[in-house]
Amino acid sequence: MNSQNKLDPVTRRAFCERWARAALGVTVLHGAARHGLAAETAASTPVGGPGFGKAKNVIFLQMIGGMTHIDTLDPKEGPTQGPKKPVGTKAGFQLGGTMENLAKHADKISIIRSMTSKTGVHASGQYLIRSGYEQRGTIKHPNIGAWAQHFKGNSHKTLPSSVCVNRQPNNGNGFFPSSFAPLPILDPDAGLQYAESDATPEQLIKRLVMLDQLDSGFRQRFKTSEVQSYTEFYDKTVSIMSSTDLEAFQLASEPEALKEKYGRNKFGQGCLLARRLVEKGIRYIEVAKGGWDMHNNIEEGLEEHGAELDVALSALLDDLKERGLLETTLVVLCSEFGRGPKINGNAGRDHHPKVFSTLLAGGGIKGGFIYGASDKEGMAVADKQTSPQDFLSTIGWSLGLPVDEVVMSPSNRPFTVGDKGKPVMDVFA
């Protein structure tokens, strides 16, 4: 009899978990077959239902600095109104005065106006809305792209499954292997830099064979998940360099008129690049845009950054719809927190995590829908409080991820997509 089968059930399970952790870096506990935390989490999350798995790709638009909800997705009238009056939409709700183009796409979007957080610091808030977890010095948490790669595997044979545009990856793979990390594109116009080797194909192959021979002894001696992860990451890099699909990262082939439609700025061109990457089968693309820390002169800030968001997001929704990609692509717009209702002494708004807004479109999401509400001043949640954890779980749900399934990190701690948040089922068609 196999020695493992002689073990009692608990010891046998522990043995299997330790073996999988050593080989793969993580351990999966299925909710249906476990007690305790996994079962408790599974019981709180619906199985199946609207929107599950409708999204094949995610475009995650993160506004860096704290986007003012009152001047964009949740406008107010009266003393807290921003520089511009709200604009109406054919869906019956209003958007901030800067969102004139987005107002024409109200039939494609759902807005959650009842987001709330206790984190009013930029870096921590950005980490939370991106991962669903509070920032810790002892562990890094994955973004949705890494979770999807864990559960669904690679989305492309040679290209990466995740890409981040206009920002560094910032440990997007979390506690998952390095090969799950997003590929950074710091300038959409420049595309994927250094993708071509300075050596001929023959020279490159020779160098790789020599490197493999040098590394083989080390790999045999230290058979750890970290070494395996590094090897996979290196292999993936070489695979990307030799891919025939690298042209997806070049915007040169796009019509000039379309580039103008998205806006001639890093965010607009980043959204255009995201559409190209979706077409190539890359599952998860983050596009970042800074400039939202508007403590001073919010009117001037909105004229620049609000207008850039309005133009680019509208063009992206149009482009995806025309190409038949919107139903299978979830477009997400979020920020780390909102900004306060009161205009301060510098004609700006200050940090306000107590209530803010997010937007969802495509991927099985209802169009022309508002979920939750803030009070009449935009100061606090008035209805259907929603956490960043709920928001991340909703994205995972749209992708068809088992958001109730517990995964053990290499440090033997349990985690789920969105930290046990509950998907906002009302936003799904």
SULMO-V642209 format. One record per residue. N is the residue number from 1. SS is DSSP state (2 for helix, 1 for strand, 0 for the rest). PHI is phi in radians with two decimals (999 if undefined). PSI is psi as a letter, one per 30 degrees, with the letter a starting at -180 (* if undefined). Layout:
BEGIN
n:N ss:SS phi:PHI psi:PSI
n:N ss:SS phi:PHI psi:PSI
END
This chain:
BEGIN
n:1 ss:0 phi:999 psi:k
n:2 ss:0 phi:-1.01 psi:k
n:3 ss:2 phi:-1.07 psi:f
n:4 ss:2 phi:-1.16 psi:e
n:5 ss:2 phi:-1.23 psi:f
n:6 ss:2 phi:-1.37 psi:f
n:7 ss:0 phi:-1.31 psi:l
n:8 ss:0 phi:-1.22 psi:l
n:9 ss:2 phi:-0.95 psi:e
n:10 ss:2 phi:-1.17 psi:e
n:11 ss:2 phi:-1.14 psi:e
n:12 ss:2 phi:-1.11 psi:e
n:13 ss:2 phi:-1.12 psi:e
n:14 ss:2 phi:-1.10 psi:e
n:15 ss:2 phi:-1.06 psi:e
n:16 ss:2 phi:-1.11 psi:e
n:17 ss:2 phi:-1.14 psi:e
n:18 ss:2 phi:-1.14 psi:e
n:19 ss:2 phi:-1.12 psi:e
n:20 ss:2 phi:-1.16 psi:e
n:21 ss:2 phi:-1.16 psi:e
n:22 ss:2 phi:-1.19 psi:e
n:23 ss:2 phi:-1.47 psi:e
n:24 ss:2 phi:-2.02 psi:f
n:25 ss:0 phi:1.63 psi:f
n:26 ss:0 phi:-2.52 psi:l
n:27 ss:1 phi:-2.29 psi:k
n:28 ss:1 phi:-1.84 psi:k
n:29 ss:1 phi:-1.98 psi:j
n:30 ss:0 phi:-1.38 psi:k
n:31 ss:2 phi:-1.01 psi:e
n:32 ss:2 phi:-1.27 psi:f
n:33 ss:2 phi:-2.02 psi:g
n:34 ss:0 phi:-2.28 psi:l
n:35 ss:0 phi:-1.88 psi:a
n:36 ss:0 phi:1.16 psi:b
n:37 ss:2 phi:-1.06 psi:e
n:38 ss:2 phi:-1.08 psi:e
n:39 ss:2 phi:-1.18 psi:e
n:40 ss:2 phi:-1.08 psi:e
n:41 ss:2 phi:-1.18 psi:e
n:42 ss:2 phi:-1.06 psi:e
n:43 ss:2 phi:-1.16 psi:f
n:44 ss:0 phi:-1.59 psi:f
n:45 ss:0 phi:-2.09 psi:k
n:46 ss:0 phi:-1.16 psi:l
n:47 ss:0 phi:-1.90 psi:k
n:48 ss:0 phi:1.27 psi:a
n:49 ss:0 phi:1.90 psi:l
n:50 ss:0 phi:-1.00 psi:k
n:51 ss:0 phi:1.45 psi:f
n:52 ss:0 phi:-1.18 psi:j
n:53 ss:0 phi:1.35 psi:g
n:54 ss:0 phi:-1.19 psi:e
n:55 ss:0 phi:-1.50 psi:k
n:56 ss:0 phi:-1.73 psi:f
n:57 ss:1 phi:-2.42 psi:l
n:58 ss:1 phi:-2.29 psi:k
n:59 ss:1 phi:-1.93 psi:j
n:60 ss:1 phi:-1.83 psi:j
n:61 ss:1 phi:-1.65 psi:j
n:62 ss:1 phi:-1.90 psi:j
n:63 ss:1 phi:-1.50 psi:j
n:64 ss:0 phi:-1.59 psi:k
n:65 ss:0 phi:2.09 psi:f
n:66 ss:0 phi:1.69 psi:i
n:67 ss:0 phi:-1.18 psi:k
n:68 ss:0 phi:-1.23 psi:j
n:69 ss:0 phi:-1.20 psi:e
n:70 ss:0 phi:-1.16 psi:f
n:71 ss:0 phi:-1.79 psi:g
n:72 ss:0 phi:-2.28 psi:d
n:73 ss:0 phi:-1.81 psi:f
n:74 ss:0 phi:-2.46 psi:i
n:75 ss:0 phi:-1.23 psi:l
n:76 ss:0 phi:-2.18 psi:l
n:77 ss:0 phi:-2.00 psi:l
n:78 ss:0 phi:1.78 psi:a
n:79 ss:0 phi:-1.05 psi:f
n:80 ss:0 phi:-1.66 psi:g
n:81 ss:0 phi:-1.06 psi:k
n:82 ss:0 phi:-1.42 psi:a
n:83 ss:0 phi:-1.07 psi:e
n:84 ss:0 phi:-2.03 psi:k
n:85 ss:0 phi:-1.21 psi:k
n:86 ss:0 phi:-1.05 psi:l
n:87 ss:1 phi:-1.95 psi:k
n:88 ss:1 phi:-1.42 psi:l
n:89 ss:0 phi:-2.31 psi:l
n:90 ss:0 phi:-1.24 psi:f
n:91 ss:0 phi:-1.47 psi:f
n:92 ss:0 phi:1.71 psi:f
n:93 ss:0 phi:-1.92 psi:l
n:94 ss:1 phi:-1.87 psi:l
n:95 ss:1 phi:-2.18 psi:l
n:96 ss:0 phi:-1.04 psi:l
n:97 ss:0 phi:-1.04 psi:f
n:98 ss:0 phi:-1.39 psi:f
n:99 ss:0 phi:-1.64 psi:h
n:100 ss:0 phi:-1.17 psi:e
n:101 ss:0 phi:-1.28 psi:e
n:102 ss:2 phi:-1.09 psi:e
n:103 ss:2 phi:-1.02 psi:f
n:104 ss:2 phi:-1.31 psi:f
n:105 ss:2 phi:-1.94 psi:g
n:106 ss:2 phi:-1.04 psi:f
n:107 ss:2 phi:-1.27 psi:f
n:108 ss:2 phi:-1.84 psi:f
n:109 ss:1 phi:-2.07 psi:l
n:110 ss:1 phi:-2.03 psi:k
n:111 ss:1 phi:-2.09 psi:k
n:112 ss:1 phi:-1.72 psi:j
n:113 ss:1 phi:-1.75 psi:g
n:114 ss:1 phi:-2.14 psi:g
n:115 ss:1 phi:-1.20 psi:k
n:116 ss:1 phi:-2.62 psi:k
n:117 ss:0 phi:-2.64 psi:l
n:118 ss:0 phi:-1.74 psi:g
n:119 ss:0 phi:-1.79 psi:j
n:120 ss:0 phi:-1.91 psi:g
n:121 ss:0 phi:-1.87 psi:k
n:122 ss:2 phi:-0.96 psi:d
n:123 ss:2 phi:-1.04 psi:e
n:124 ss:2 phi:-1.17 psi:e
n:125 ss:2 phi:-1.18 psi:e
n:126 ss:2 phi:-1.14 psi:e
n:127 ss:2 phi:-1.11 psi:e
n:128 ss:2 phi:-1.15 psi:e
n:129 ss:2 phi:-1.28 psi:f
n:130 ss:2 phi:-1.57 psi:f
n:131 ss:2 phi:-2.06 psi:f
n:132 ss:0 phi:1.54 psi:g
n:133 ss:0 phi:-2.17 psi:l
n:134 ss:0 phi:-1.26 psi:k
n:135 ss:0 phi:-1.18 psi:k
n:136 ss:0 phi:-2.31 psi:k
n:137 ss:0 phi:-1.37 psi:f
n:138 ss:0 phi:-1.65 psi:f
n:139 ss:0 phi:-2.74 psi:l
n:140 ss:0 phi:-1.89 psi:k
n:141 ss:0 phi:-1.82 psi:k
n:142 ss:0 phi:-1.30 psi:l
n:143 ss:0 phi:-1.50 psi:l
n:144 ss:2 phi:-1.11 psi:e
n:145 ss:2 phi:-1.06 psi:e
n:146 ss:2 phi:-1.21 psi:e
n:147 ss:2 phi:-1.02 psi:e
n:148 ss:2 phi:-1.12 psi:e
n:149 ss:2 phi:-1.17 psi:e
n:150 ss:2 phi:-1.12 psi:e
n:151 ss:2 phi:-1.44 psi:e
n:152 ss:2 phi:-1.93 psi:f
n:153 ss:0 phi:1.44 psi:a
n:154 ss:0 phi:-1.19 psi:k
n:155 ss:0 phi:-1.65 psi:f
n:156 ss:0 phi:-2.59 psi:k
n:157 ss:0 phi:-1.17 psi:e
n:158 ss:0 phi:-2.11 psi:e
n:159 ss:0 phi:-1.43 psi:l
n:160 ss:0 phi:-1.20 psi:l
n:161 ss:0 phi:-1.47 psi:f
n:162 ss:1 phi:-2.33 psi:k
n:163 ss:1 phi:-2.40 psi:k
n:164 ss:1 phi:-2.10 psi:k
n:165 ss:1 phi:-1.99 psi:k
n:166 ss:0 phi:1.22 psi:g
n:167 ss:0 phi:-2.83 psi:l
n:168 ss:0 phi:-1.31 psi:l
n:169 ss:0 phi:-1.09 psi:f
n:170 ss:0 phi:0.89 psi:h
n:171 ss:0 phi:0.98 psi:h
n:172 ss:0 phi:-1.06 psi:f
n:173 ss:0 phi:-1.34 psi:f
n:174 ss:0 phi:1.06 psi:b
n:175 ss:0 phi:-1.50 psi:g
n:176 ss:0 phi:-1.35 psi:l
n:177 ss:0 phi:-1.02 psi:l
n:178 ss:2 phi:-1.04 psi:f
n:179 ss:2 phi:-1.17 psi:f
n:180 ss:2 phi:-1.59 psi:f
n:181 ss:0 phi:-1.19 psi:k
n:182 ss:0 phi:-1.17 psi:k
n:183 ss:1 phi:-1.43 psi:k
n:184 ss:1 phi:-1.47 psi:k
n:185 ss:1 phi:-2.11 psi:j
n:186 ss:0 phi:-1.40 psi:f
n:187 ss:0 phi:-2.47 psi:j
n:188 ss:0 phi:-1.02 psi:e
n:189 ss:0 phi:-1.18 psi:e
n:190 ss:0 phi:-1.39 psi:f
n:191 ss:0 phi:1.23 psi:a
n:192 ss:0 phi:-1.48 psi:j
n:193 ss:0 phi:-1.42 psi:l
n:194 ss:0 phi:1.04 psi:g
n:195 ss:0 phi:-1.40 psi:f
n:196 ss:0 phi:-1.81 psi:k
n:197 ss:0 phi:-1.37 psi:l
n:198 ss:0 phi:-1.42 psi:f
n:199 ss:0 phi:-1.80 psi:l
n:200 ss:0 phi:-1.25 psi:l
n:201 ss:2 phi:-0.93 psi:e
n:202 ss:2 phi:-1.14 psi:e
n:203 ss:2 phi:-1.12 psi:e
n:204 ss:2 phi:-1.11 psi:e
n:205 ss:2 phi:-1.06 psi:e
n:206 ss:2 phi:-1.07 psi:e
n:207 ss:2 phi:-1.12 psi:e
n:208 ss:2 phi:-1.16 psi:e
n:209 ss:2 phi:-1.09 psi:e
n:210 ss:2 phi:-1.10 psi:e
n:211 ss:2 phi:-1.13 psi:e
n:212 ss:2 phi:-1.10 psi:e
n:213 ss:2 phi:-1.14 psi:e
n:214 ss:2 phi:-1.14 psi:e
n:215 ss:2 phi:-1.42 psi:f
n:216 ss:2 phi:-1.04 psi:e
n:217 ss:2 phi:-1.10 psi:e
n:218 ss:2 phi:-1.12 psi:e
n:219 ss:2 phi:-1.13 psi:e
n:220 ss:2 phi:-1.20 psi:e
n:221 ss:2 phi:-1.36 psi:e
n:222 ss:0 phi:-2.08 psi:i
n:223 ss:0 phi:-1.57 psi:i
n:224 ss:0 phi:-1.96 psi:l
n:225 ss:2 phi:-1.13 psi:e
n:226 ss:2 phi:-1.15 psi:e
n:227 ss:2 phi:-1.16 psi:e
n:228 ss:2 phi:-1.07 psi:e
n:229 ss:2 phi:-1.10 psi:e
n:230 ss:2 phi:-1.10 psi:e
n:231 ss:2 phi:-1.08 psi:e
n:232 ss:2 phi:-1.11 psi:e
n:233 ss:2 phi:-1.10 psi:e
n:234 ss:2 phi:-1.13 psi:e
n:235 ss:2 phi:-1.07 psi:e
n:236 ss:2 phi:-1.14 psi:e
n:237 ss:2 phi:-1.07 psi:e
n:238 ss:2 phi:-1.10 psi:e
n:239 ss:2 phi:-1.11 psi:e
n:240 ss:2 phi:-1.10 psi:e
n:241 ss:2 phi:-1.07 psi:e
n:242 ss:0 phi:-1.70 psi:g
n:243 ss:0 phi:-1.25 psi:k
n:244 ss:0 phi:-1.44 psi:f
n:245 ss:0 phi:-1.75 psi:g
n:246 ss:2 phi:-1.11 psi:f
n:247 ss:2 phi:-1.09 psi:f
n:248 ss:2 phi:-1.05 psi:f
n:249 ss:2 phi:-1.52 psi:f
n:250 ss:0 phi:-1.85 psi:k
n:251 ss:0 phi:-1.53 psi:f
n:252 ss:0 phi:-1.01 psi:e
n:253 ss:0 phi:-1.41 psi:f
n:254 ss:0 phi:-1.35 psi:k
n:255 ss:0 phi:-1.06 psi:k
n:256 ss:2 phi:-1.05 psi:e
n:257 ss:2 phi:-1.11 psi:e
n:258 ss:2 phi:-1.23 psi:e
n:259 ss:2 phi:-1.05 psi:e
n:260 ss:2 phi:-1.14 psi:e
n:261 ss:2 phi:-1.08 psi:e
n:262 ss:2 phi:-1.32 psi:f
n:263 ss:0 phi:1.81 psi:k
n:264 ss:0 phi:-1.45 psi:i
n:265 ss:0 phi:-2.58 psi:l
n:266 ss:2 phi:-1.07 psi:e
n:267 ss:2 phi:-1.26 psi:e
n:268 ss:2 phi:-1.04 psi:e
n:269 ss:2 phi:-1.22 psi:f
n:270 ss:2 phi:-1.14 psi:e
n:271 ss:2 phi:-1.18 psi:e
n:272 ss:2 phi:-1.11 psi:e
n:273 ss:2 phi:-1.08 psi:e
n:274 ss:2 phi:-1.04 psi:e
n:275 ss:2 phi:-1.09 psi:e
n:276 ss:2 phi:-1.09 psi:e
n:277 ss:2 phi:-1.22 psi:e
n:278 ss:2 phi:-1.07 psi:e
n:279 ss:2 phi:-1.04 psi:e
n:280 ss:0 phi:-1.48 psi:f
n:281 ss:0 phi:1.68 psi:g
n:282 ss:0 phi:-1.31 psi:k
n:283 ss:0 phi:-1.29 psi:e
n:284 ss:1 phi:-2.31 psi:k
n:285 ss:1 phi:-2.23 psi:k
n:286 ss:1 phi:-1.69 psi:k
n:287 ss:1 phi:-2.24 psi:k
n:288 ss:1 phi:-1.76 psi:l
n:289 ss:1 phi:-2.49 psi:j
n:290 ss:0 phi:-1.55 psi:a
n:291 ss:0 phi:1.69 psi:g
n:292 ss:0 phi:-1.63 psi:g
n:293 ss:0 phi:-1.45 psi:i
n:294 ss:0 phi:-1.62 psi:i
n:295 ss:0 phi:-1.29 psi:f
n:296 ss:0 phi:-2.18 psi:k
n:297 ss:0 phi:0.80 psi:i
n:298 ss:2 phi:-1.15 psi:f
n:299 ss:2 phi:-1.09 psi:e
n:300 ss:2 phi:-1.14 psi:e
n:301 ss:2 phi:-1.09 psi:e
n:302 ss:2 phi:-1.22 psi:e
n:303 ss:2 phi:-1.06 psi:e
n:304 ss:2 phi:-1.60 psi:d
n:305 ss:2 phi:-1.36 psi:e
n:306 ss:2 phi:-1.11 psi:e
n:307 ss:2 phi:-1.16 psi:e
n:308 ss:2 phi:-1.08 psi:e
n:309 ss:2 phi:-1.09 psi:e
n:310 ss:2 phi:-1.01 psi:e
n:311 ss:2 phi:-1.18 psi:e
n:312 ss:2 phi:-1.18 psi:e
n:313 ss:2 phi:-1.12 psi:e
n:314 ss:2 phi:-1.11 psi:e
n:315 ss:2 phi:-1.12 psi:e
n:316 ss:2 phi:-1.10 psi:e
n:317 ss:2 phi:-1.09 psi:e
n:318 ss:2 phi:-1.05 psi:e
n:319 ss:2 phi:-1.10 psi:e
n:320 ss:2 phi:-1.10 psi:e
n:321 ss:2 phi:-1.12 psi:e
n:322 ss:2 phi:-1.11 psi:e
n:323 ss:0 phi:-1.62 psi:g
n:324 ss:0 phi:1.26 psi:g
n:325 ss:0 phi:-1.84 psi:f
n:326 ss:2 phi:-1.18 psi:e
n:327 ss:2 phi:-1.14 psi:f
n:328 ss:2 phi:-1.91 psi:g
n:329 ss:1 phi:-2.12 psi:k
n:330 ss:1 phi:-1.56 psi:k
n:331 ss:1 phi:-1.76 psi:k
n:332 ss:1 phi:-2.10 psi:k
n:333 ss:1 phi:-2.17 psi:k
n:334 ss:1 phi:-2.65 psi:l
n:335 ss:1 phi:-2.60 psi:l
n:336 ss:0 phi:-1.25 psi:f
n:337 ss:0 phi:-2.95 psi:a
n:338 ss:1 phi:-1.72 psi:a
n:339 ss:1 phi:-2.33 psi:k
n:340 ss:0 phi:-1.11 psi:l
n:341 ss:0 phi:-1.13 psi:f
n:342 ss:0 phi:-1.47 psi:k
n:343 ss:0 phi:-1.32 psi:k
n:344 ss:0 phi:-1.42 psi:a
n:345 ss:0 phi:-1.16 psi:f
n:346 ss:0 phi:-1.80 psi:g
n:347 ss:0 phi:1.09 psi:h
n:348 ss:0 phi:-2.23 psi:a
n:349 ss:0 phi:-2.16 psi:k
n:350 ss:0 phi:-1.75 psi:l
n:351 ss:1 phi:-0.97 psi:k
n:352 ss:1 phi:-2.66 psi:i
n:353 ss:0 phi:-1.41 psi:f
n:354 ss:0 phi:-1.10 psi:e
n:355 ss:0 phi:-2.71 psi:k
n:356 ss:1 phi:-2.78 psi:a
n:357 ss:1 phi:-2.25 psi:l
n:358 ss:1 phi:-2.33 psi:l
n:359 ss:1 phi:-2.30 psi:k
n:360 ss:1 phi:-2.34 psi:k
n:361 ss:1 phi:-2.64 psi:l
n:362 ss:0 phi:1.24 psi:a
n:363 ss:0 phi:0.96 psi:h
n:364 ss:0 phi:1.50 psi:g
n:365 ss:1 phi:-1.44 psi:k
n:366 ss:0 phi:-1.11 psi:l
n:367 ss:0 phi:-1.79 psi:k
n:368 ss:0 phi:1.15 psi:h
n:369 ss:1 phi:-2.19 psi:k
n:370 ss:1 phi:-2.03 psi:k
n:371 ss:1 phi:-1.98 psi:k
n:372 ss:0 phi:1.28 psi:l
n:373 ss:1 phi:-2.78 psi:l
n:374 ss:1 phi:-1.70 psi:l
n:375 ss:0 phi:-1.28 psi:l
n:376 ss:0 phi:-1.15 psi:f
n:377 ss:0 phi:-1.70 psi:f
n:378 ss:0 phi:1.34 psi:g
n:379 ss:0 phi:-1.65 psi:e
n:380 ss:0 phi:-2.59 psi:l
n:381 ss:1 phi:-1.22 psi:k
n:382 ss:1 phi:-1.83 psi:f
n:383 ss:1 phi:-2.78 psi:k
n:384 ss:0 phi:1.05 psi:i
n:385 ss:0 phi:-0.95 psi:k
n:386 ss:1 phi:-2.30 psi:k
n:387 ss:1 phi:-1.73 psi:l
n:388 ss:2 phi:-0.98 psi:e
n:389 ss:2 phi:-1.13 psi:e
n:390 ss:2 phi:-1.10 psi:e
n:391 ss:2 phi:-1.08 psi:e
n:392 ss:2 phi:-1.16 psi:e
n:393 ss:2 phi:-1.14 psi:e
n:394 ss:2 phi:-1.12 psi:e
n:395 ss:2 phi:-1.11 psi:e
n:396 ss:2 phi:-1.05 psi:e
n:397 ss:2 phi:-1.07 psi:e
n:398 ss:2 phi:-1.03 psi:e
n:399 ss:0 phi:-1.36 psi:f
n:400 ss:0 phi:1.42 psi:g
n:401 ss:0 phi:-1.50 psi:k
n:402 ss:0 phi:-1.33 psi:i
n:403 ss:0 phi:-1.17 psi:f
n:404 ss:0 phi:-1.66 psi:f
n:405 ss:0 phi:-1.47 psi:k
n:406 ss:1 phi:-1.51 psi:k
n:407 ss:1 phi:-2.07 psi:k
n:408 ss:1 phi:-1.60 psi:k
n:409 ss:0 phi:-1.32 psi:l
n:410 ss:0 phi:-1.01 psi:f
n:411 ss:0 phi:-1.52 psi:g
n:412 ss:0 phi:1.16 psi:h
n:413 ss:0 phi:-2.02 psi:k
n:414 ss:1 phi:-1.50 psi:k
n:415 ss:1 phi:-2.46 psi:l
n:416 ss:0 phi:-2.31 psi:l
n:417 ss:0 phi:-1.05 psi:k
n:418 ss:0 phi:1.30 psi:g
n:419 ss:0 phi:0.89 psi:h
n:420 ss:0 phi:1.16 psi:g
n:421 ss:0 phi:-1.21 psi:l
n:422 ss:0 phi:-1.85 psi:k
n:423 ss:0 phi:-0.97 psi:k
n:424 ss:0 phi:-1.45 psi:i
n:425 ss:2 phi:-1.18 psi:f
n:426 ss:2 phi:-1.14 psi:f
n:427 ss:2 phi:-1.44 psi:f
n:428 ss:1 phi:-1.56 psi:k
n:429 ss:0 phi:-1.24 psi:*
END
